[in-house]
Amino acid sequence: MSNPDHHTKSNGDEPLIVVEDLKTHYPITEGWLRRETGRIRAVDGVSFTINRGEVFGLVGESGCGKSTTAESILRLEEPTAGTVQFDGQAITELTGQALRSFRRRAQLVVQDPNEAFSPRMTIGEAVAEPLRLHGMDDVSRRRRLVEDLLERVGLSGTDADRYPHEFSGGEKQRISIARALILNPDLIVADEPTSALDNRVEADVLSLLDNIRREYGISVLLISHDLDIVRRFCDRLAVMYLGEIVEKGPVDTVLGSPAHPYTRVLLESVPSLDPSDQTLARPLTNTVPDPSDPPKGCRFHPRCPEIIPPEHVTLDRDCWRSVAEFHFTLQMGELPETVTEGNGDAAAVRKAFDLPQPLSDDRAETAIETASNAVADGNTERANSVLKEAFPTVCEREVPPENSVDGKLAKCHLHNEGSDNDLL
Ligand SMILES: Nc1ncnc2c1ncn2[C@@H]1O[C@H](COP(=O)(O)OP(=O)(O)OP(=O)(O)O)[C@@H](O)[C@H]1O
């Protein structure tokens, strides 16, 4: 691309972006003195790298911290801790000219192109605006660059004189991409770039992004909750849950043979003929915990269909899953409609959770009997404490390390070195 603002891109093999233990917390305040009473731990210790010219995907349910991660990388949010290196420089230390250069080299494409343009500015003016702001005063030169870029994103040079309302959503997103490209960036952050578009246009816009990164060697951070999009367009990805990355690695291996139970839940179906495997793709509980008070140990443990039983428990997998579902459903306050606390019907409690009577493990049976009686007596607090004491799990007790599993990293106790939990 001929661009006077062109900077020399480093061709080193080192990654373009290195994020280390990044934390971005939002304070929760109270009263007119705005006293801090807590913190939303939107991003809570994430590490990953983005290589030059690659598309890196960040996936996870709404609210898991994807946008906050992106905003922290772009310095739109101030990180609470950790570092982000961009081409070897810590972005939080940039000031003056270096900061301006960074702003030019890292561009954002937002979700909704309908909100990205002023209705009073022509498309040409909008696309040229970053050039003007960065000091290029030569109007005809700006115009040439804009026309060239509009053609590259599949529009015509003469479209520069038209206004945003004359374009469809997909065309507007192409124009947003042209605007992001005009300063010859090294990184484009695309935050759910097609969520406001219909499926047909979505594929066109994503193919455009893909072509552009191939043509210009630009890195793309693609944020999406849609695993199909990530599968088609990304080289590597990170899966986020409650402010943490639970699994990361090449797209083929992470989505082809996910190592983390949460990734399996996101994928929804385990490719297996064994129907009991299907239950492993369904979370134990539905509520995503509050990011200001995340669960101890593994943050996914109250929902994890593959939660590890205590060593002394000898139940088979399905039965243990029923016990765990009872335990955490009660803890999260999600009892099914068929269970009425305090109605004296302990059998209904067992039935609702598919807990056979008696269980094959005596200690487990005693605990389940006591806990279901406590629910039937309306004493869920006692039921909770009985279950907590009877079924201690490493998943609740300890924060899992990042374990390497067949070319991916998974933050899960199932893959701890020396663990035979893979057999579960
Ligand atoms: N400016 C803010 N102030 C306070 N809390 C915030 C702010 N921005 C985000 N949050 C909270 O931080 C958490 C992470 O939000 P974030 O938008 O990063 O998640 P996300 O994965 O991008 O979700 P979505 O897909 O819905 O955009 C959420 O609990 C959200 O409510």
The ligand as a Tripos MOL2 file, in Angstrom:
@<TRIPOS>MOLECULE
LIG
   31    33     1     0     0
SMALL
NO_CHARGES

@<TRIPOS>ATOM
      1 N1        -16.7790    0.0230   31.7940 N.pl3     1 LIG1
      2 C1        -17.1550   -0.9700   32.5940 C.ar      1 LIG1
      3 N2        -17.4400   -0.7420   33.8970 N.ar      1 LIG1
      4 C2        -17.8050   -1.7430   34.7260 C.ar      1 LIG1
      5 N3        -17.9270   -3.0320   34.3460 N.ar      1 LIG1
      6 C3        -17.6500   -3.3170   33.0640 C.ar      1 LIG1
      7 C4        -17.2630   -2.3150   32.1240 C.ar      1 LIG1
      8 N4        -17.0690   -2.9200   30.9150 N.ar      1 LIG1
      9 C5        -17.3150   -4.2350   31.1020 C.ar      1 LIG1
     10 N5        -17.6730   -4.4770   32.3870 N.ar      1 LIG1
     11 C6        -17.9810   -5.7960   32.9890 C.3       1 LIG1
     12 O1        -16.8270   -6.6020   32.8130 O.3       1 LIG1
     13 C7        -17.1820   -7.9370   32.4610 C.3       1 LIG1
     14 C8        -16.5520   -8.2980   31.1270 C.3       1 LIG1
     15 O2        -17.1880   -7.5240   30.1090 O.3       1 LIG1
     16 P1        -16.7110   -7.5450   28.5690 P.3       1 LIG1
     17 O3        -17.5550   -6.5720   27.8160 O.co2     1 LIG1
     18 O4        -15.2360   -7.3840   28.4950 O.co2     1 LIG1
     19 O5        -17.0990   -9.0390   28.1570 O.3       1 LIG1
     20 P2        -17.3270   -9.6350   26.7080 P.3       1 LIG1
     21 O6        -16.8730  -11.0440   26.7740 O.co2     1 LIG1
     22 O7        -16.6940   -8.7770   25.6750 O.co2     1 LIG1
     23 O8        -18.9010   -9.6000   26.5750 O.3       1 LIG1
     24 P3        -19.8090   -9.1910   25.3110 P.3       1 LIG1
     25 O9        -19.6110  -10.2950   24.3160 O.co2     1 LIG1
     26 O10       -21.1840   -9.1490   25.8870 O.co2     1 LIG1
     27 O11       -19.3050   -7.8580   24.8460 O.co2     1 LIG1
     28 C9        -18.6960   -7.9720   32.4680 C.3       1 LIG1
     29 O12       -19.1180   -8.4270   33.7460 O.3       1 LIG1
     30 C10       -19.0860   -6.5240   32.2460 C.3       1 LIG1
     31 O13       -20.3450   -6.2530   32.8300 O.3       1 LIG1
@<TRIPOS>BOND
     1     1     2 1
     2     2     3 ar
     3     2     7 ar
     4     3     4 ar
     5     4     5 ar
     6     5     6 ar
     7     6     7 ar
     8     6    10 ar
     9     7     8 ar
    10     8     9 ar
    11     9    10 ar
    12    10    11 1
    13    11    12 1
    14    11    30 1
    15    12    13 1
    16    13    14 1
    17    13    28 1
    18    14    15 1
    19    15    16 1
    20    16    17 2
    21    16    18 1
    22    16    19 1
    23    19    20 1
    24    20    21 2
    25    20    22 1
    26    20    23 1
    27    23    24 1
    28    24    25 2
    29    24    26 1
    30    24    27 1
    31    28    29 1
    32    28    30 1
    33    30    31 1
@<TRIPOS>SUBSTRUCTURE
     1 LIG1         1 GROUP 0 **** ****
